[in-house]
Amino acid sequence: MESLKSIRENLRVVKLWVLIENENPVMLSVKWKITDPEPDLADIEPRLCEKEVLSDVQPESLEFFRYGDRIAPICPGTLVSTLNTTDQDPLVVRYPLSDSQVVVRCNLFTSWYKRRFPHNSGLWYLIRHEAETKWENLRNSQYFFVYSQDNKKSEEEQIMNEFALNNIVANIQPSEDSDEREISLSIRVKGKKAYDDWEIGEVLKEFLHQDGSSIGDIPTFKMDDLKKPDPDITQVELKLFVDELKKKKVLSNMLFVMNQPAESSFLHS
């Protein structure tokens, strides 16, 4: 029989810090004989699926990521010995939560996007990445999502992390004869008021530096009161400017009819 020393000499061991999404990081020891092919990530998938949280998951459905990049997956053929991990920078394991697709409608003020995502443990990161791609200013901001099942302000729920998002989506049942779970989210930037929370008086003071408390206190815009531009502008340029103002007016009227925060259009004009 091989001696214990001989067995140890014929073994190679790599220790990986592994974070199964929504769980705490753990240390995983990967061993193999020096005469065997070196294992890659695909080789450790069955062992990961022995974990309770992954017991119902097919090994080939796992995805791997670096902790600092939850968007670009690591190839399953990557050799485990090439991965340098720590408890602060573990290998991230992503897994499906259901066979559904999640249809997300996400808005920031009056701008929005609609995308389909797989219902997996990385949904939080996928939605945020899409938002920060569309609205680049979010990359340097602290923000969160707001969800209301019946679009009632009194029932709004703040979504501050992946656990809260996954819990809400898990309770959304796909419609009949469909595998889609639909959710609408609004983005709120920390430290900034939601536009539908602004009072007319606050808008007047903050942006026009005037006192007032009602719609009637908003000054009427009159083209004839404008000073002559210097340098002068052509009639064509003036017409384009007036046409653009008319478009804004139509949009504002539509938003008021739809009971949406019309002042957001004014503030972003």
MARBA-255289 format. One line per field, with one value per residue (C-alpha): residue number from 1; residue in one letter; x negated, y, z negated. Coordinates in nm, 2 decimals. Each point is the difference from the previous one (the first is absolute). Layout:
N
k: [NUM:...]
r: [a:...]
x: [X:...]
y: [Y:...]
z: [Z:...]
//
This chain:
269
k: [1:2:3:4:5:6:7:8:9:10:11:12:13:14:15:16:17:18:19:20:21:22:23:24:25:26:27:28:29:30:31:32:33:34:35:36:37:38:39:40:41:42:43:44:45:46:47:48:49:50:51:52:53:54:55:56:57:58:59:60:61:62:63:64:65:66:67:68:69:70:71:72:73:74:75:76:77:78:79:80:81:82:83:84:85:86:87:88:89:90:91:92:93:94:95:96:97:98:99:100:101:102:103:104:105:106:107:108:109:110:111:112:113:114:115:116:117:118:119:120:121:122:123:124:125:126:127:128:129:130:131:132:133:134:135:136:137:138:139:140:141:142:143:144:145:146:147:148:149:150:151:152:153:154:155:156:157:158:159:160:161:162:163:164:165:166:167:168:169:170:171:172:173:174:175:176:177:178:179:180:181:182:183:184:185:186:187:188:189:190:191:192:193:194:195:196:197:198:199:200:201:202:203:204:205:206:207:208:209:210:211:212:213:214:215:216:217:218:219:220:221:222:223:224:225:226:227:228:229:230:231:232:233:234:235:236:237:238:239:240:241:242:243:244:245:246:247:248:249:250:251:252:253:254:255:256:257:258:259:260:261:262:263:264:265:266:267:268:269]
r: [m:e:s:l:k:s:i:r:e:n:l:r:v:v:k:l:w:v:l:i:e:n:e:n:p:v:m:l:s:v:k:w:k:i:t:d:p:e:p:d:l:a:d:i:e:p:r:l:c:e:k:e:v:l:s:d:v:q:p:e:s:l:e:f:f:r:y:g:d:r:i:a:p:i:c:p:g:t:l:v:s:t:l:n:t:t:d:q:d:p:l:v:v:r:y:p:l:s:d:s:q:v:v:v:r:c:n:l:f:t:s:w:y:k:r:r:f:p:h:n:s:g:l:w:y:l:i:r:h:e:a:e:t:k:w:e:n:l:r:n:s:q:y:f:f:v:y:s:q:d:n:k:k:s:e:e:e:q:i:m:n:e:f:a:l:n:n:i:v:a:n:i:q:p:s:e:d:s:d:e:r:e:i:s:l:s:i:r:v:k:g:k:k:a:y:d:d:w:e:i:g:e:v:l:k:e:f:l:h:q:d:g:s:s:i:g:d:i:p:t:f:k:m:d:d:l:k:k:p:d:p:d:i:t:q:v:e:l:k:l:f:v:d:e:l:k:k:k:k:v:l:s:n:m:l:f:v:m:n:q:p:a:e:s:s:f:l:h:s]
x: [0.00:-0.11:-0.13:0.17:-0.31:0.00:0.37:-0.06:-0.30:0.22:0.27:0.04:0.23:0.15:0.20:0.27:0.21:0.35:0.31:0.32:0.22:0.23:-0.22:-0.32:-0.34:-0.15:-0.34:0.00:-0.30:-0.05:-0.22:-0.13:-0.28:-0.29:0.05:0.35:0.10:0.02:0.36:0.18:0.32:0.22:-0.16:0.10:0.36:0.14:-0.17:0.15:0.34:-0.04:0.06:0.36:0.07:-0.09:0.14:0.27:-0.22:-0.16:-0.38:-0.02:0.23:-0.25:-0.18:-0.32:-0.11:-0.26:0.13:-0.07:0.16:0.34:0.07:-0.28:0.00:-0.31:-0.04:0.08:-0.32:-0.21:-0.25:0.06:-0.37:0.00:0.26:-0.13:0.28:0.03:0.29:0.03:-0.03:0.16:0.11:0.37:0.24:0.33:0.29:0.36:0.29:0.26:0.06:0.18:-0.11:0.03:0.14:-0.12:0.13:-0.22:0.03:-0.20:0.23:0.17:-0.26:0.02:-0.12:0.16:-0.21:0.03:-0.24:-0.04:0.14:-0.32:-0.19:-0.18:0.32:-0.09:-0.33:0.15:0.27:-0.25:-0.25:0.28:0.10:-0.35:-0.06:0.31:-0.05:-0.37:0.04:0.12:-0.35:-0.12:0.32:0.15:0.35:0.26:0.32:0.36:0.27:0.37:0.21:0.32:-0.18:0.13:-0.24:0.11:-0.11:-0.34:-0.29:-0.36:-0.24:-0.34:-0.18:0.01:0.18:0.30:0.02:-0.02:0.27:0.24:-0.06:0.04:0.36:0.10:0.17:-0.03:0.32:0.19:-0.16:-0.31:-0.34:-0.04:0.00:0.06:-0.11:-0.01:-0.27:-0.08:-0.34:-0.06:-0.33:-0.09:0.01:0.24:0.37:0.23:0.15:0.36:-0.09:-0.09:0.24:0.05:-0.14:-0.32:-0.04:0.04:-0.25:-0.26:0.00:0.15:-0.11:0.36:0.26:0.33:0.22:0.23:0.01:0.12:-0.33:-0.20:-0.09:0.15:-0.25:0.05:-0.21:0.05:-0.15:-0.34:-0.29:-0.13:-0.27:-0.36:-0.13:0.32:0.16:0.18:0.37:-0.07:-0.18:0.27:0.27:-0.19:-0.03:0.37:0.10:-0.21:0.18:0.33:-0.11:-0.09:0.34:0.18:-0.21:0.07:0.37:-0.01:-0.19:0.26:0.28:-0.19:-0.04:-0.38:-0.26:0.02:-0.25:-0.27:0.04:-0.03:-0.31:-0.18:0.09]
y: [0.00:0.35:0.18:0.31:0.19:-0.13:0.09:0.35:0.04:-0.11:0.25:0.36:0.23:0.34:0.19:0.22:0.26:-0.05:0.22:-0.16:0.30:0.10:-0.22:0.06:-0.07:-0.34:-0.17:-0.28:-0.24:-0.15:-0.30:-0.22:-0.24:0.14:-0.28:0.12:0.30:0.32:0.08:0.30:0.17:-0.24:-0.28:0.15:0.07:-0.34:0.06:0.34:-0.14:-0.22:0.32:0.03:0.33:-0.17:-0.34:0.05:0.16:-0.17:0.04:0.12:0.29:0.16:0.32:0.14:0.36:0.21:0.18:0.34:-0.08:-0.17:0.06:-0.18:-0.37:-0.21:-0.28:-0.34:-0.13:0.22:-0.20:0.04:0.04:0.33:0.16:0.22:0.04:0.14:0.04:0.36:-0.10:-0.34:-0.20:0.08:-0.28:0.09:-0.24:0.00:0.07:-0.12:-0.08:0.34:0.31:0.33:0.29:0.32:0.35:0.24:0.38:0.30:0.31:-0.02:-0.21:-0.38:-0.33:-0.34:-0.32:-0.37:-0.17:-0.36:-0.07:-0.07:0.10:0.29:0.19:0.30:0.05:-0.05:0.26:0.25:-0.05:0.07:0.31:0.14:-0.07:0.20:0.27:0.05:0.25:-0.28:-0.15:0.27:0.01:-0.20:-0.11:-0.26:-0.14:0.06:-0.26:0.02:-0.30:0.20:0.33:0.15:0.25:-0.10:-0.36:0.08:-0.22:0.10:-0.26:0.06:-0.33:-0.33:-0.19:0.24:-0.01:-0.38:-0.04:0.23:-0.17:-0.34:0.10:0.12:-0.29:-0.03:0.07:-0.30:-0.18:0.21:-0.03:0.37:0.18:0.38:0.27:0.38:0.19:0.36:0.13:0.25:0.17:0.03:0.35:0.11:0.03:-0.19:0.24:-0.09:0.11:0.35:0.29:0.29:0.23:-0.21:0.00:0.38:0.06:-0.25:0.06:0.35:0.15:0.14:-0.04:-0.16:-0.29:-0.07:-0.04:0.35:0.13:-0.14:0.29:0.00:-0.03:0.26:0.01:0.37:0.08:-0.15:0.23:0.01:-0.27:0.11:-0.12:-0.01:-0.33:-0.08:-0.05:-0.36:-0.05:0.18:-0.21:-0.32:0.13:0.08:-0.34:-0.17:0.19:-0.10:-0.37:0.04:0.15:-0.29:-0.25:0.18:-0.01:-0.37:-0.07:0.19:-0.19:-0.33:0.11:-0.01:0.23:0.27:0.22:-0.25:0.10:0.36:-0.06:-0.19:0.23]
z: [0.00:0.06:-0.30:-0.13:0.09:0.36:0.03:-0.11:0.23:0.29:-0.07:0.09:-0.20:0.08:-0.25:0.14:-0.18:0.15:-0.03:0.11:0.06:-0.29:-0.23:-0.21:0.16:-0.09:0.05:0.26:0.03:0.34:0.02:0.29:0.07:0.19:0.26:0.07:0.22:-0.20:-0.09:0.14:-0.12:0.18:-0.20:-0.34:0.10:-0.12:-0.34:-0.03:0.06:-0.31:-0.19:-0.14:0.18:0.33:-0.06:0.27:0.25:0.30:-0.01:0.36:-0.08:-0.24:0.11:-0.15:-0.05:-0.17:-0.31:0.16:0.33:-0.01:0.37:0.19:-0.08:-0.04:0.25:-0.16:0.16:-0.22:-0.21:-0.37:-0.06:0.19:-0.23:-0.28:-0.25:-0.35:-0.25:0.13:0.37:0.03:0.30:0.05:0.09:0.17:0.03:0.14:-0.24:0.24:0.37:0.03:0.18:-0.19:0.21:-0.17:0.07:-0.17:0.00:-0.10:0.00:0.34:0.17:-0.02:0.14:0.04:0.00:-0.05:-0.24:-0.11:-0.34:-0.18:-0.31:0.18:0.10:-0.22:0.18:0.34:-0.06:-0.14:0.28:0.26:-0.20:-0.02:0.37:0.09:-0.26:-0.04:-0.28:-0.23:0.00:-0.24:-0.20:-0.29:0.11:-0.07:0.15:-0.10:0.06:-0.04:0.09:0.07:0.09:-0.32:-0.16:-0.35:0.07:0.15:-0.11:0.02:0.14:-0.14:0.08:0.19:-0.28:0.01:0.38:0.01:-0.26:0.19:0.33:-0.15:-0.11:0.35:0.17:0.38:0.19:0.13:0.29:-0.04:-0.16:-0.06:-0.33:0.05:-0.23:0.02:-0.19:-0.06:-0.07:-0.29:-0.05:-0.37:-0.13:0.28:-0.03:0.23:0.24:-0.09:-0.36:0.11:-0.10:0.24:-0.25:-0.03:0.38:0.02:-0.28:0.11:0.38:0.05:-0.33:-0.05:-0.27:0.07:-0.09:0.29:0.38:0.03:-0.15:0.29:0.22:0.35:0.28:0.27:0.31:0.05:-0.34:0.10:0.06:0.35:0.03:0.04:0.24:0.20:0.10:0.33:0.03:0.08:-0.33:-0.18:0.15:-0.10:-0.36:-0.02:0.15:-0.26:-0.28:0.15:-0.01:-0.37:-0.07:0.17:-0.20:-0.33:0.07:0.08:-0.33:-0.20:0.16:-0.08:-0.36:0.04:-0.15:0.27:-0.18:0.09:0.37:-0.10:-0.22:0.28:0.29]
//
